[in-house]
């Protein structure tokens, strides 16, 4: 549970550390190793809460090259601002920006679960492959060129054979 009690919170800086089990956050296609660390630095000034959040953990992927499983360490940081809206005009999804959330003045807690989930998903790399050094995979220790080698001696479809003859003339 990643909730911060903001009712009766004094102005100034406050720090929070959360250790979250991977299963607590609904990540559809992402598998996590162990726990996720969430560190929050909250600065309250009047009716505004400025949160600097660091999220780190380890994901499990299947390598796109060799199909072996490997672990990927991720770390992401972001900043969110929460403000009380006494006019009740700004509260709601359609008026919020990506980094500012408006709260009802009666709000007692800020729940970070959905924001943390979104930023974990932003940490997922597009290419699921471990690092390579000098053309060698650091996971399986094989040469990348050998893994990705495509057999050059493919059979030529007889339909295209006539076109290839024309091309070589």
MOKA-V365354 format. One record per run of one state. SS is the DSSP state (helix for helix, strand for strand, loop for the rest). FROM is the first residue (numbers start at 0). LEN is the number of residues. If there is no record, write none. Layout:
# MOKA-V365354
ss=(SS	SS)
from=(FROM	FROM)
len=(LEN	LEN)
This chain:
# MOKA-V365354
ss=(loop	strand	loop	strand	helix	loop	strand	loop	strand	loop	strand	loop	helix	loop	strand	loop	strand	loop	helix	loop	strand	loop	strand	loop	strand	helix	loop	helix	loop)
from=(0	2	5	11	21	24	30	45	47	62	68	85	92	95	99	104	108	111	112	122	131	133	135	137	142	143	147	157	168)
len=(2	3	6	10	3	6	15	2	15	6	17	7	3	4	5	4	3	1	10	9	2	2	2	5	1	4	10	11	1)
